[in-house]
């Protein structure tokens, strides 16, 4: 999850934040597909790599995008609020993971990610479209 941070910033500089974030969405979708192939070591390891890199691209990209929407005086508070929200949601998910796994199973939990990824992809595509409209005008 954190190893890609060494090069994610360079990728954002080279390709743009929205492209890197869309790549993160695709990698997470690949993670879901990999989890459907089974629970063997190869499937599990591959899914974890896709999950980690996809998460990193979305997290670093989102933080980069966040800092462009606030004034310099607001950035610290906005980023702290964002990071705390991510921490609290992650904590709640960690505490509920065992019960959810027991009730719904491994594959269903991973499939639940797909609608959220669709919303993220649609939002990023819309944002890219809006940025192009502003550049043209």
N, C-alpha and C positions, 0 to 999 in steps of 0.2 A: 504494500500500500504506500509506503513512504519512499522507497527507493526511486520510483520515477520522478520524484520531486526534484532530483538533481538535473533533469533535462526538460521537465514540463514547461518551465519558464521560457526556455529557448524555443520550444515548439510553439508556444503562444506568440512569441515575438515573430517567429518566421511565418506561421500559418494563420494566426489570428485566434482570438479567444473562442469565438463561436465554433470554428472548425474543430478545435481541440475538444471542446465540450461535446460536440456532435459525435466525435470519435469515441469519447467516453461513453456516450449513450449506446453506440454500436457495440463497444466492448462489453458493456453490461448485458446487452441483449445476447451476445455470444456466450456470456457466462450462464445465462438461463438455458440456452440450448445445450451447453456442455453439461449442465446438471441433469438434463433429461437423458443423457447417454448412460447413466448408471452412477453407482456410488463406489466404484473401484478406485484404486489409487490414481491412475492416469486421468480419469474423468474428474475426480475431486481436485487434483493438483492443477489441472488445466483450468478448471472453473475458478479456482482461487486466484490464479495469475490474472485471468481476465477480470475478475472482480476487483482485485487490487489496483490494476492499472486504470480500469474504467473509473473506479471511485476517485483515484488521484486526479485524473484529467478533469472530472466534474468538480471536485473540491477546489483544486487550485484555480481552475477556470472560473468558477463561481466567485471565489474570493477576489480574483483579478477584476471580474466584471463588477462586483460590488464596489470596489474602490473608485470606479469611474463614474459612479452615480451620485457621489456625495462630495461636498466641499472638503477641503483639507481639514478644517476644524471638526467636521462630523465623521470623518473616516474612522478614527480610532474607536469611537462609540459604536458606530455601525458594524465594524468588523468584530468587536467584542460581543455585541448582541448576536450577530450571526454565529460566531463560534460557540457561544453558550447555548443557543438554540440547537445547534447540531449535537453538542455534547448531551443535552437533556434528552433529545429524541433518541440518540444512540444508547443512552443509559436505559431508557424505558424499553427499547427494543431488546437490549441484552437481558433485562430481567424477565421479559415475556417470551423470549425465544424458546426456551425449553417447553413451556406449556403449549405454545403455538405449534411447535414441531410435533408434539405428542398428539394434538388434536387434528391437525391438517396434513401432516407429512411433509417430507423434504421437497418433493416435486411441486406440490401446490404452493408452498411458501415461495419458491423461486418463480413460479408462474405469476404470482400476484405482483411481481415487480414489473411485468410487461406493460400494464396500463399506465403506470407511473412513468415509465421510460417513454411511452408514446406522448404523454403530456409534456415531458421535458423536451423531447425532440420537436414537437409542434411549437412550443414556446421559443426555442432557439431559432427555428426556421422563421417564425414570425418576427423575432427581434432582428434577424439578419435582413429580412425584407424591409423592415422599418428603417434600418441603418442605410440601406441602399437608396430608399426614397429620399432621405434627408441629404445624402451625398449628391443626388441628381438635382435636387431643388436648389 
